[in-house]
Structure formats: C-alpha cells, structure tokens
Amino acid sequence: MPTKYVLKRMARIHCARGPKRCKTCKDYAKEKKIALLDTDPDDQGLIARPMIEIEFEGETIHVPFDVLAYFESFEEAKIYAEKKNLAVTIIKEED
C-alpha cells in the first residue's frame, strides 16, 4: 500500500454535485489549497468517497480518500504533519 497520508494542492471539496451544479463548490474551485489526504480511510461499509490517482510501485492506481485538513502552504502542512507524527508524500502538480 502507498503512503497513507498525502499532501496535494487542490480545490476544497464541498459536495458530490461539484462546481457545475453547486454554488459553494463553484466558489471553492476558484482557489486551490493544500489538502492533507488520508488515502487509506477506515472501512465504513458502502460509503461514497472521492478518488485520487496516485503512483504505487511504478503503476497508477485509484484510491479513495478523506480530507483531514486544508492549509495555505506546503510548509504549514508539513509542520502540522510533523506535530501529528504523520509520514506524508507530496503529490506534485502536473504542468
């Protein structure tokens, strides 16, 4: 299994409807934040979760995630992760 915790710059998540059908999601999509993601959330049965694409052992896989927190910068997120004793991987943005 890949690293459990991931840092990724992304728009905040509000609901499943997305920015095309939800005003709050549309407002959130205008500004990206640094998200601390748990890519191995506790199994809660048949619960819908967003998916993220990550690379594991040279292969691209899709895993569900939970957002644990949002930050303004990677530095702020790294400090938080260190205080919580979390090993994190940073997902770089594609150009």
N, C-alpha and C positions, 0 to 999 in steps of 0.2 A: 504494500500500500504506500502511496506517495505521502509526503509530509502532510500531517493533519491540518496545520494552520498555514494559511496563505495570505499574503498582502497583495492587493490588486487595486489599481486606480479604476474606478467605475462609478456610474451614476447610482445614487441611492435607490433602493428598491422600496416601493410602497405597496403595490398590489399586483395580482396576476393579470389585470386588464392591460397594463402597460401604458406608455405615453400617448398612444393614438386614441385611447378611449377614456383616459383618466387625467383630469386636470392636475392633480397632485403629482402623478408620475411624470407628466409633461414638464412641470416646474422643476422636479428633481433631475430630469435628464439634461437640463441646461448647464449643470455644474457637476463635475466629477470630484469625488472624494477618494481617500484611501480607505479601502474596506478590509477589515480583518475577518477572514472567512474560515469556518470550520468545515473542512472537506470530508469529514467522516462523522456526521452528526449521529446522535443516538437514534436507534431504530424506534420510530413511533408508529409502526404499522403503515397503513396506507395513507400517508400524508404527502401532499403535493409540495415539492421543493424545486427551486430553480436549479439549473445545472450549469456547470462550468467545465470548460475544456482545459485539461492540463496534460503535460507530458510526463510519462512514467516509464522508465526503462526503455527510452527511445521510441515509445509508442504514445499516440494521442488517445486519451480516454476521456469520457464524460462522467463526472461525479456530481452528486447532489451537494448542496452547501447550505449552511446557515450563516447569516451575517452576525458577528458578535459585536462589532463596533465600527464606527466611521471616524476618520481622522483627517486633518488638514494637510499633513505631510507624512512622508515615509519615516522621517526621523522621529516624529511624535509617535507613530505606530510602533516603531522598533523599541522605543523606550517603554511603552506600555507592555509590549510582549515580553521584554526582559524582566520587568517588575512582576509579571504573572508567570514567569519561568516557562514561556512558550517558545518552542523552536519553530520559526517561520521561514517560509520560502517566498521570495518576491517574484511575482509574475510581471515581466516587462511588457510594456505596450508595444503592439505591432505598429510599424510606421506606415 
